[in-house]
Structure formats: structure tokens, C-alpha cells
Amino acid sequence: MFPTLFVSHGAPTFAIDPGIAGPKLTAYGKSIPRPDAVIVLSPHWQTNGLVISSGAAPETIHDFYGFPAALYSLQYSVNGAPELAHHLVQHLADKAIPARLERARGLDHGAWVPLRYLFPHANVPVMQISLPLNWGSHELYQLGVALSDFLPHKVLFVGSGSLTHNLYEFRGNAGDKAAPYAAEFSEWIATHLLNQDPGKVIQALELAPHAKRAHPTDEHFTPLSFVLGIAGGYQKATRLVNEIRHGVLSMDAYSFDRASLGA
């Protein structure tokens, strides 16, 4: 059974400045069997209700402004997974979770930027799941639970967000020295994930130190709850990346080895 993965995509400049996280994600992509498809939930596609992308050749969306010109010429030319998207919608319908297909949707930077490192040859089909407006950690966790038995498809589910995400401080921070609050929040998350205590992590924005400062809004944190729902009582969590960039953006990434469902 494939693991699930949470990645921090950081600032858009991550696409051209790999730092520590980029090579770590590339090494991870090489270490696992090649999946049939990657399904990504990103905070940069928010919708009324749940939507699944179903295009055969999703475009690379440059959904950011005021960054270096080199970023806007980057393309992640990858196939979509239309047939799998239809299977996914039916699977969710069987779980009484309505979802609709969106053929025209491309890949936002929360998807294609980390995937440039995970699968640099763009040789694995990709589709996205939207983040429904007003869904928090608990709703995203339950969505993950509903997808935990999406078998026998060899799918890598990825929750893309940022382990800390305070853009107000990011824009005013000129250095890379880690802010103590960002480090403390990240280490609190690491402790509970590595100790197999996902229940605390799902409630992190109420329980963790400096949670409101680390996440003034929750959309970059909730993708972690999504993959925890898929992973269920995971056998093992691995901290793939431990890095804070721009002082306040934690680039931490985790993989979760899933317990067998007997399929």
C-alpha cells in the first residue's frame, strides 16, 4: 500500500531555490515505487463544495504575483488522470460525499512546485482535489478517512500546504534565522506525529504553542489533516524535511506508512 505524504510548498520561489527541501523530496520520489497517479489537495484551489480535476493535460497555473520572471516561464507538463477522477467521484458518492468534476482546472503552484522535485520528469499523472470553503481540520480528516480504502489504485495522496504560514511576517522578514515561535510549533507537530498521536495534530490550531501566529488562517495547515485521515492508524511517520526558510516558513514534510487494509 502506498504511503501518504504531506509537503510544505513554501513561497513560490521554492520552484527555483530548492534549499534543503528540494533534494529531500527528489530522493523520496526515487525511493518509492512509481505510482499510477498522484492526487494532490492544495490550499490554492478553494471551491464551494468538493471538486475533482479531470483534465487530460492540466496546464501549469502561475497563481502568484510580483516574483522573479523566471518563475513564470516554468512549466510542469504532465498528464492528468480523467478515468481515475471518475472513479474517485464514484467512490466518494458511495460514501455519501458529493463531488463534481472540473475538466478545465490546471495545477496550481501548491501542486506543481513540490511535484517538480518529487517527480522531476513529470512522468506520473496528476489530478487535484479542491479545498472546500469553510472545511477545517476535522472535515478534511473525515474526507481522508473516506479515501483510505480507495483501492486497488496505486495512488500517492499528497497534502500540500505549509507547516507554518504567516505571510505578514514572511513579507517583512529579510533573513533566514528561524523565528523561535515557528520552530516551537514545528517541533510540537513533529513530537505528536512521530509518537503516532494524530488526534492532537488535528487539534493543533487549538492546542499547539503559537498556533495563531503560525497560522493566522488555517488553509495551509488542514491538508495535513487530510493525509492523516487517509493514513489512519499509520504504522510509521517519517520526517523527510526539517527546514525553516525566510525565518517563518516551515518547509517540513512527512510521509506516513499506512496500515494494511487487507486488500
Buried (B, 14 or more C-beta within 10 A) or exposed (E): BBBBBBBBBBBBBBBBEBBEBBEBBBEBBEEEEEBBBBBBBBBBBBBEEBBBBBBEEBBBBBBBEEBEEEBEEBEBEBBBBBEBBEBBBEBBEEBEBEBEBBEEBBBBBBBBBBBBBBBBEBEBBBBBBBBBEEBBBEBBBBBBBBBBEBEEBEBBBBBBBBBBBBBEBBEEBEEEEBBEBBBBBBBBBBEBBEEEEBEBBBBBBEEBEBBEBBBEEBBBBBBBBBBBBBBBEBBEBBBBBBBBBBBBBBBBBBBBBBBEEEE
